[in-house]
Amino acid sequence: MRGAQLAALRDAAPAGLAPALDLVAGLDDALVAGLARVGEAQAAPLGDLAAALAATPLGDRVAEAVAKLTAGSLADEHLAALAGARTALLGAAHDALLAAADAALGRDRVAQPTPPAGPLPAEAVAPLSAARSWLTELAITGWRGVDHDLVAAGSRPVEATLAVPALRRLGVLLDGLAAELRASCPVATMPAVPARRWADLWARAVLLAQEAAGVPDPSAAGVETVSGRLLVLGVDVHEHATAVQVQAHAVLEPADGGPARLVRTGVAATKVDTIVGPALWRLFTDHPVLLGALAEHRSLEVTDLPLSGGDLWWRDGQARPGEPADPFATARVLLPTAVAAPVPPLRRHPVAVAEPVLLEGYAVATGEDGGLRFTVDGERVAVDVDRLPACGPLTPALVAASTACLGLLRWDGRWTVQPLAVQATVKRATVAVHTGDWAQGPTDPKVAKAEAKAGDSVAVLRERAGRLLRR
């Protein structure tokens, strides 16, 4: 990524971005107070929301939802309309930001149809109804009114949705939201409420809880199967107290000789909050081929993996290790011309913008806010070291000493770069450090010794869980 590209990003602020985010903030503020108590301060922003969407396919439904809300009569379908309106606005903001990033990077993005979701199994109906009921109660009560009793009421829909494989995504989302609310109870005493984050989780859950949403189907029309060589660029780790996902950003060289494609693939697991740091990798022992490629920096030969948009459905049995592949060399050769894929509708959100980029030849400095900055050809970009996972060897100090960085271009009110790997000088030698280097266990002797002393918490918990199940 060159200085001219950073300058293009800086100068290409999407028109209408700030007003769209203001409309979202109006709904978020109403959710803080609770939709059962809509006063003049909340009614005006909700009216603006309805007016802004009047000319869209959602216009009539949103107008009806706002009218019912201000009249004190609210049903599930009205909450779904409000969640859809909020998601549509953030999706439009996402698309505008992604278009600006593509223009600055010179990246092509192919249009692909969104595959239809598969039908819900009969056993999913009751859990979805329970989930909608709890989400409605949260919206009516408002975040400030959340107490232990209301959070406890969420245990039933969480257990019910997690018990149905087709609803696992919704179940993990509900579990995470309930865990955050439980840790914050009573919310009324909090000095500040994370209104945007909780509203994001709530709106996503409301849409996933609709029976019309269906479930992802890897065999549906519009989901292609691909084979070829997968070259990993870097690994992003999404960690929560109750869940963790390892997401690999990569370049796929199709076996049919087509153009290289930017893809991502990931594996996820549920967990408890005591499993942290390098121990997280032990949750993914069912994926030895993927973990080996991450730790050893190898390419992967994949066969007939489903690909929806830019997301590969990972199946370890349909991949085998390939030759060693340097991610930095992959980025230099293939990343400039790799074709990107569109983002699925429910993932279109400004914070979901995550475009692989390579920066070289920069200077590192500390900004006025204490954060790191890369300066390339006189243009600066903030470096988001707060996202560095504790399960890998990459640290802020290594980023500060780096001379090349493979990262994700993100937007969080401004453009930032999240490092996934760096080349740095350590003891007069150039070393490359990646977030996935410890996928098969820590390579740092001190960390490995500490892990051995602490014991295998994952194995202990699995053994105890097995003992309970055998009783």
DAMOBEL-V662815 format. One record per pair of residues at least 4 apart in sequence whose ideal C-beta (glycine too) atoms are under 7 Angstrom apart, sorted by the first residue. I is the first residue (numbers start at 0). J is the second residue. If there is no record, write none. Layout:
I/J  I/J
//
This chain:
0/4  0/5  0/356  0/357  0/358  0/375  1/375  1/376  2/6  2/375  2/376  2/377  2/378  3/7  3/376  4/8  4/103  4/104  5/9  5/375  5/378  5/380  6/10  6/378  7/11  7/102  7/103  8/99  8/100  8/103  8/414  11/99  11/102  11/103  12/16  13/95  13/96  13/99  15/19  16/20  16/92  16/95  17/21  18/22  19/23  19/88  19/91  19/92  20/24  20/92  21/25  22/47  22/48  22/51  22/88  23/27  23/85  23/88  23/89  24/28  25/29  25/44  25/45  25/47  25/48  26/30  26/44  26/45  26/48  26/81  26/85  27/31  27/194  27/195  27/198  28/41  28/44  28/194  29/34  29/37  29/41  29/45  30/138  30/141  30/142  30/194  30/198  30/201  31/141  31/142  31/143  31/192  31/194  32/36  32/41  32/141  32/143  33/139  33/140  33/141  33/143  33/144  34/68  34/73  34/138  34/139  35/139  37/41  37/42  37/68  37/69  38/42  39/43  41/45  42/46  42/69  43/47  44/48  45/49  45/65  45/68  46/50  46/65  47/51  48/52  48/61  48/65  48/84  49/53  49/61  49/62  49/65  52/57  52/58  52/61  52/84  53/58  53/62  54/58  57/61  57/80  57/83  57/84  57/87  58/62  59/63  60/64  60/80  61/65  61/80  61/81  61/84  62/66  63/67  64/68  64/77  64/80  64/81  65/69  66/70  67/72  67/73  67/77  68/73  68/77  73/77  73/78  73/139  75/79  75/131  75/135  76/80  77/81  78/82  78/135  78/138  78/205  79/83  79/205  79/206  79/209  80/84  81/85  82/86  82/202  82/205  82/206  83/87  83/206  84/88  85/89  85/202  86/90  86/202  86/206  87/91  88/92  89/93  89/347  89/348  89/349  90/94  90/344  90/347  91/95  92/96  92/349  93/97  93/342  93/347  93/348  93/349  93/351  93/352  94/98  94/347  95/99  96/100  96/349  96/352  96/410  97/101  97/352  98/102  99/103  100/104  100/352  100/354  100/408  101/106  101/108  104/354  104/356  106/339  107/338  107/339  108/339  108/340  108/341  109/338  109/340  110/341  111/308  111/340  111/341  112/221  113/221  113/343  113/344  114/219  114/220  114/221  114/222  114/307  115/219  115/220  115/221  116/212  116/213  116/214  116/215  116/216  117/213  117/214  117/216  117/219  118/213  119/123  119/165  119/210  119/213  119/214  120/163  120/165  122/163  123/127  123/163  123/165  123/166  124/128  124/210  125/129  125/159  126/130  126/156  126/159  126/160  126/163  126/166  127/131  127/208  127/210  128/132  129/133  129/155  129/156  129/159  130/134  130/156  130/160  130/169  130/173  130/204  130/208  131/135  131/208  132/136  133/137  133/152  133/153  133/156  134/138  134/201  134/204  134/205  134/208  135/139  136/140  136/149  136/152  137/145  137/201  138/201  140/144  140/145  140/149  142/186  142/192  142/194  142/197  143/186  143/187  143/192  145/149  145/150  145/180  145/184  145/186  146/184  146/185  147/151  147/184  148/152  150/177  150/180  150/181  150/184  153/157  153/173  153/177  154/158  155/159  156/160  156/173  157/161  157/170  157/173  157/174  157/177  158/162  160/166  160/169  160/170  160/173  161/167  161/170  161/174  165/214  166/170  167/171  168/172  168/207  169/173  169/204  169/207  169/208  170/174  171/175  171/242  171/269  172/176  172/200  172/203  172/204  172/207  173/177  173/204  174/178  174/241  175/179  175/200  175/239  175/241  175/242  176/180  176/200  176/204  177/181  178/182  178/240  178/241  179/183  180/184  183/189  186/192  193/197  194/198  195/199  196/200  197/201  198/202  199/203  200/204  201/205  202/206  203/207  203/345  204/208  206/212  206/345  207/212  217/222  217/305  217/312  218/222  222/305  222/307  223/306  224/303  224/304  224/305  224/306  225/251  225/253  225/304  225/306  226/254  226/301  226/302  226/303  227/251  227/252  227/253  227/254  227/301  228/252  228/298  228/300  228/321  229/249  229/251  229/298  229/299  229/301  230/249  230/250  230/252  230/298  230/324  230/329  230/333  231/247  231/249  231/292  231/293  231/326  232/248  232/249  232/250  232/326  232/329  232/330  232/355  232/405  232/419  233/248  233/326  233/405  233/419  233/420  233/433  233/434  234/245  234/246  234/247  234/293  234/419  234/434  234/435  235/246  235/248  235/353  235/407  235/419  236/243  236/245  236/388  236/390  236/434  237/243  237/244  237/246  238/243  238/279  238/388  239/243  240/272  241/269  241/270  242/267  242/269  242/270  243/267  243/268  243/270  243/279  243/282  244/265  244/267  245/265  245/266  245/283  246/263  246/265  247/263  247/264  247/265  247/293  248/263  248/355  249/262  249/263  249/264  250/259  250/261  250/329  250/333  250/334  250/337  251/259  251/260  251/262  252/259  253/257  253/260  258/338  259/333  259/336  259/337  259/338  260/337  260/338  260/340  261/309  261/337  261/338  261/339  261/340  261/355  262/306  262/309  262/311  263/309  263/310  264/310  264/311  264/313  265/313  266/283  266/286  266/289  266/313  268/282  268/283  270/274  270/282  271/460  273/456  274/278  274/279  274/282  274/456  274/457  275/279  275/389  276/389  276/390  277/390  277/437  277/441  277/446  277/450  278/456  278/457  279/390  280/290  280/390  280/437  280/438  281/455  281/457  282/457  283/290  285/315  286/290  286/315  287/291  287/315  288/292  288/299  288/315  288/318  288/319  288/320  289/293  289/313  289/315  290/294  290/438  290/439  291/295  291/297  291/320  291/439  292/297  292/299  292/320  293/435  293/438  294/435  294/436  294/438  294/439  296/323  296/324  296/325  296/326  297/320  297/321  297/322  297/323  297/324  298/321  298/322  298/324  299/318  299/320  299/321  300/318  300/319  300/321  301/317  301/318  302/317  303/317  304/311  304/312  304/314  304/317  305/312  306/311  308/340  308/341  308/342  308/343  309/339  309/340  324/329  325/329  326/330  326/405  326/420  326/433  327/331  327/403  327/405  327/422  327/431  328/332  329/333  330/334  330/357  330/405  331/357  333/337  334/355  334/357  342/346  342/347  342/351  346/351  347/351  349/410  350/411  352/409  352/410  353/407  353/409  354/407  354/408  355/407  356/406  356/408  356/416  357/405  358/373  358/375  358/403  358/404  358/416  359/403  360/375  361/373  361/374  361/375  362/374  363/371  363/373  363/399  363/401  364/372  364/374  365/369  365/371  366/370  366/372  366/381  370/381  370/382  371/382  371/384  371/398  371/399  372/379  372/380  372/381  372/382  373/379  373/380  373/382  373/416  374/378  374/379  380/414  380/415  380/416  381/413  381/415  382/398  382/415  382/416  382/418  383/409  383/415  383/416  383/417  384/395  384/398  384/418  386/417  387/393  387/394  387/395  387/418  388/434  390/437  391/434  391/435  391/436  391/437  392/432  392/436  392/437  392/443  393/397  393/418  393/421  393/432  393/433  393/434  395/399  396/400  397/401  397/421  397/423  397/432  398/418  398/421  400/423  400/424  401/421  401/422  401/423  402/422  402/423  402/424  403/421  403/422  404/416  404/418  404/421  405/419  405/420  406/416  406/417  406/418  406/419  407/417  407/419  408/414  408/416  409/415  409/417  410/414  411/415  419/433  419/434  420/431  420/432  420/433  420/434  421/432  422/429  422/431  423/430  423/432  424/428  424/429  425/430  432/436  436/442  437/441  437/442  440/447  441/446  441/447  441/450  443/447  444/448  445/449  446/450  447/451  448/452  449/453  454/459  455/459  456/460  457/461  458/462  459/463  460/464  461/465  462/466  463/467  464/468  465/469
//
